[in-house]
Amino acid sequence: MGPLLLLLTTFIWGTAFLAQKIGADTLGPFAMTVIRNLLGGAFLLGCIAIRVARTRRDEGCEPTGKPSVRHSVFAGVCCGVPLFCAMLTQQVGVERTTPGICAFLTTNYVLMVPIGAAILTRTLPRPFIWVGVVLALAGTYFLSIDGETLSIGPGEAWTLLCAALFAVQMLCVDHFAKTSDLLVMSAAQLLTCAVVGAPFLFLGSELPRLLAFLSDLAPHPAAILPVFYCGVFSSGIAYTLQNFGQARTPPALAAILLSMESVFGALSGYVVLGDTLSPRQLFGCALVFVAAVLTSVLSAFRRI
C-alpha cells in the first residue's frame, strides 16, 4: 500500500505543474500562490478539527504527550516564509516555460538539500553527491541553456531559483519536524504563505486580474479547478499521502517513487497541452532525473 500511496503523491505533484500553467492564464503569480495556500490551509484545518473531535470522542479528553500547538505553529511560520518564496518563483517560472521543463528543473532541489545540510554542518558532501551535482548541472545546461546564444530563458532561471528555495524550505522542515505536530505545522505553513502574499495582491495587475477571475466564477465555475487542484490536492492531500506512504515504504524505493514527480509533470504537459521537448532537452531531462534518483537512493541507503 505504501508504494501505491507514494506513486499517487508524485502523480498529484507532477500534474500540479499543469494546473499551475493553466491557472497562470487567468491569475497572477501572487494571487495563484495566495489562493492555493488558503485552500490547502483550510483543508488541513478541517483535518485537524476532525482529528480533535475523534480524539475527544475516543479518549474523552485532550491528547497528552503531543508537541505543543504553539511550537508547531511557530515551526509552520518559519517554514512557510521560504515555502511562499519557492511557490511564487515556481509559479513565475512555469508561466514562462513548459510544465515538463519546470518539473525537471525543480527536481534539482533533491541535490541542493544535502549540499545545504553539508554547509550547515560544515562537513564535505559524500562523493555520490558530487556525482549527482555534475549530472544535474549537465542536465540543467541541456534543458536551460540555448546552445547557440549560451543564454538561459527567464522561465528556466526562475525555476532554478525556486529549486534552491525549496531546498531551504526542506531544511527548515527537517529542523522542526521531529518536535512538531506535523498536521498543525503544515496548516500553519500554508496559511503563512497566504498571509505573506496577501499584501502583494495590490501590486501591478494582480488585483484587477483577481477581481476579473472572481467575477468569472459564477458563469464559469470550472475556472477554479486548477487553483483548487493545486491547493487541496497538491498542498493538502499529497503531503498527507506522502507521510503515510513513506512510513510504509523502504527508503530506497520511496526515493525513486518521489523522483517520478518530474516525469508526471512532463507527461501531463505533453498529453494536455501538446508540449514537446527537443532531443537536447530530453537528454537534459534524463540527466537531471538520473541525478535525482541516484542522490535520493544512495542517501536513503545511508539511513537504513
C-alpha positions in Angstrom: 0.0 0.0 0.0 2.8 2.4 0.8 4.4 2.4 -2.7 0.9 3.0 -4.2 0.3 6.0 -1.9 3.7 7.5 -2.9 3.0 6.9 -6.6 -0.3 8.7 -6.2 1.5 11.5 -4.4 4.0 12.0 -7.2 1.2 11.9 -9.8 -0.6 14.7 -7.9 2.6 16.8 -7.6 3.6 16.2 -11.2 0.2 17.1 -12.7 0.0 20.2 -10.4 2.6 21.8 -12.8 -0.1 21.6 -15.5 -2.7 23.1 -13.2 -0.3 25.9 -12.4 0.3 26.6 -16.0 -3.5 26.7 -16.7 -4.1 28.9 -13.7 -1.5 31.3 -14.9 -3.8 32.2 -17.8 -6.2 34.0 -15.5 -4.3 34.7 -12.2 -1.1 36.5 -11.5 1.6 34.6 -9.6 0.8 36.3 -6.2 -2.9 35.6 -6.5 -2.3 32.0 -7.6 0.0 31.4 -4.7 -2.2 33.1 -2.1 -5.5 31.3 -3.2 -3.9 27.8 -3.5 -2.4 28.1 0.0 -5.7 29.4 1.5 -7.5 26.4 0.1 -4.8 24.0 1.2 -4.6 25.5 4.7 -8.4 25.4 5.1 -8.4 21.7 4.1 -5.7 20.9 6.7 -7.6 22.9 9.3 -10.6 20.7 8.6 -8.5 17.6 9.0 -7.2 18.9 12.4 -10.8 19.6 13.5 -11.8 16.0 12.6 -8.8 14.6 14.4 -9.5 16.7 17.6 -13.2 15.6 17.5 -12.3 12.0 17.1 -9.7 12.1 19.9 -12.1 13.7 22.3 -14.7 11.1 21.4 -12.3 8.1 21.8 -10.4 9.4 24.9 -12.8 11.8 26.4 -10.1 14.5 26.8 -7.3 16.3 25.1 -4.4 14.1 23.9 -1.3 14.2 26.1 2.3 13.8 25.3 1.9 15.6 21.9 4.0 18.5 20.7 2.6 21.9 21.7 0.4 23.7 19.3 2.3 27.0 19.9 5.6 25.4 18.9 4.1 23.7 15.9 2.5 27.0 14.7 5.9 28.8 15.2 7.6 26.0 13.2 5.0 26.4 10.4 5.5 30.1 10.2 9.3 29.6 9.9 8.8 27.0 7.2 6.1 29.0 5.5 8.2 32.0 4.5 10.7 30.1 2.3 7.8 28.0 1.0 6.0 31.1 -0.1 9.1 32.3 -1.9 9.6 28.9 -3.5 6.0 28.6 -4.7 6.0 32.2 -6.0 9.1 31.8 -8.1 7.9 28.4 -9.4 4.7 30.0 -10.5 6.6 32.8 -12.3 8.8 30.1 -13.9 6.0 27.9 -15.1 4.3 30.9 -16.8 7.4 31.3 -18.9 8.3 27.7 -19.8 6.6 24.4 -20.1 5.3 22.2 -17.2 7.8 19.5 -18.2 10.9 21.7 -18.1 9.7 23.3 -14.9 9.2 19.9 -13.3 12.6 18.6 -14.2 14.5 21.8 -13.2 12.6 21.9 -9.8 13.9 18.4 -9.2 17.3 19.9 -8.6 16.2 20.6 -5.0 17.0 16.9 -4.3 20.7 17.7 -4.8 20.6 21.1 -3.1 19.2 19.7 0.2 22.2 17.5 1.1 24.6 20.3 -0.1 22.8 22.8 2.1 22.9 20.3 5.0 26.6 19.8 4.5 27.2 23.6 4.6 25.2 23.9 7.8 27.1 21.1 9.5 30.4 22.2 8.0 31.1 18.8 6.5 32.0 17.8 3.0 29.2 16.1 1.0 29.7 12.4 0.2 31.3 11.6 -3.2 28.0 10.4 -4.7 26.5 13.9 -4.0 29.2 15.4 -6.2 28.5 12.9 -9.0 24.8 13.9 -8.8 25.8 17.6 -8.9 27.8 17.1 -12.1 25.0 15.1 -13.7 22.4 17.7 -12.7 24.5 20.6 -13.9 24.9 18.9 -17.3 21.2 18.1 -17.5 20.3 21.7 -16.5 22.6 23.0 -19.2 20.9 21.0 -21.9 17.5 21.9 -20.6 18.0 25.6 -20.0 20.9 27.0 -22.0 20.4 27.9 -25.6 23.2 26.1 -27.5 23.7 28.9 -29.9 23.5 32.0 -27.7 24.6 30.3 -24.4 21.8 32.2 -22.7 19.2 31.0 -20.2 15.5 31.7 -20.6 13.7 33.6 -17.9 11.3 30.7 -17.0 14.3 28.4 -16.5 16.1 30.9 -14.4 13.1 31.5 -12.1 12.6 27.7 -11.8 16.2 27.1 -10.8 15.8 29.8 -8.1 12.6 28.0 -6.9 14.6 24.8 -6.6 17.1 26.5 -4.3 14.3 28.0 -2.2 12.5 24.6 -1.9 15.8 23.2 -0.6 15.9 25.9 2.1 12.3 25.1 3.0 13.0 21.4 3.3 16.0 22.1 5.5 13.6 24.2 7.7 11.1 21.3 7.8 13.8 18.8 8.7 14.9 21.1 11.6 11.3 21.4 13.1 9.6 18.2 12.1 10.8 16.0 14.9 9.5 18.3 17.6 6.2 19.5 16.0 2.7 18.2 15.3 3.1 17.8 11.5 -0.5 18.4 10.7 -0.6 21.7 12.7 2.8 22.7 11.3 1.7 22.0 7.7 -1.5 24.0 8.1 0.4 27.0 9.7 2.9 26.7 6.9 0.3 27.0 4.1 -1.6 29.8 5.9 1.6 31.7 6.4 2.2 31.6 2.6 -1.3 33.1 2.1 -0.7 35.9 4.7 2.7 36.8 3.4 1.5 37.0 -0.1 -1.8 38.9 0.5 -0.3 42.4 0.6 1.3 41.8 -2.8 -2.1 41.4 -4.4 -2.3 45.2 -4.7 0.7 45.4 -6.9 0.5 45.9 -10.7 -2.2 44.0 -12.5 -2.6 41.4 -9.7 -5.8 42.8 -8.2 -7.6 43.6 -11.5 -6.9 40.0 -12.7 -8.1 38.6 -9.4 -11.3 40.6 -9.5 -11.9 39.5 -13.1 -11.3 35.9 -12.1 -13.7 36.1 -9.2 -16.4 37.7 -11.3 -16.0 35.0 -13.9 -16.6 32.2 -11.4 -20.4 32.5 -11.4 -20.8 31.9 -15.2 -17.7 29.7 -15.4 -17.3 27.8 -12.0 -14.8 25.4 -13.6 -12.3 28.2 -13.7 -11.5 27.5 -10.0 -10.5 23.9 -10.8 -6.7 24.5 -11.4 -6.4 26.5 -8.3 -8.4 24.0 -6.3 -6.3 21.2 -7.5 -3.1 23.0 -6.5 -4.4 23.9 -3.1 -6.4 21.0 -1.9 -4.8 18.1 -3.8 -1.2 19.2 -4.2 -0.7 21.1 -1.0 -3.2 19.3 1.3 -3.8 15.7 0.2 -0.5 14.9 -1.4 1.6 15.9 1.7 -0.6 13.8 3.9 -0.3 10.8 1.5 3.5 11.3 1.5 3.6 10.9 5.3 1.6 7.7 5.3 3.4 6.3 2.2 6.9 6.9 3.4 6.1 5.2 6.7 5.1 2.1 4.8 7.8 2.0 2.1 11.5 1.1 2.2 13.6 4.4 2.0 15.3 3.5 -1.3 12.1 2.6 -3.1 10.4 5.8 -1.7 13.2 7.9 -3.0 12.7 6.5 -6.5 9.0 6.9 -6.5 9.2 10.5 -5.2 11.6 11.3 -8.1 8.8 10.4 -10.5 7.2 13.8 -10.0 9.2 15.3 -12.8 8.2 12.5 -15.2 4.5 13.0 -14.5 4.9 16.8 -15.0 6.4 16.3 -18.4 3.8 13.7 -19.4 0.8 15.8 -18.3 2.2 18.8 -20.3 2.5 16.6 -23.4 -0.9 14.9 -23.1 -3.0 18.0 -22.3 -1.1 21.0 -23.8 0.8 19.2 -26.5 4.2 20.3 -25.2 7.1 18.6 -26.8 10.8 18.6 -25.9 13.7 18.6 -28.3 16.2 15.7 -28.3 18.6 18.1 -26.5 16.1 18.8 -23.8 15.1 15.2 -23.4 18.7 14.3 -22.8 18.9 17.0 -20.2 15.7 15.7 -18.5 17.3 12.2 -18.4 20.5 13.5 -16.7 18.5 15.5 -14.1 16.3 12.5 -13.4 19.3 10.1 -13.0 21.0 12.7 -10.7 17.9 13.0 -8.5 17.3 9.2 -8.3 21.0 8.5 -7.7 21.3 11.0 -4.9 17.9 10.1 -3.3 18.5 6.3 -3.3 22.1 6.5 -2.0 21.1 8.9 0.7 18.2 6.6 1.7 20.5 3.6 1.8 22.8 5.5 4.2 19.8 5.9 6.6 18.9 2.2 6.5 
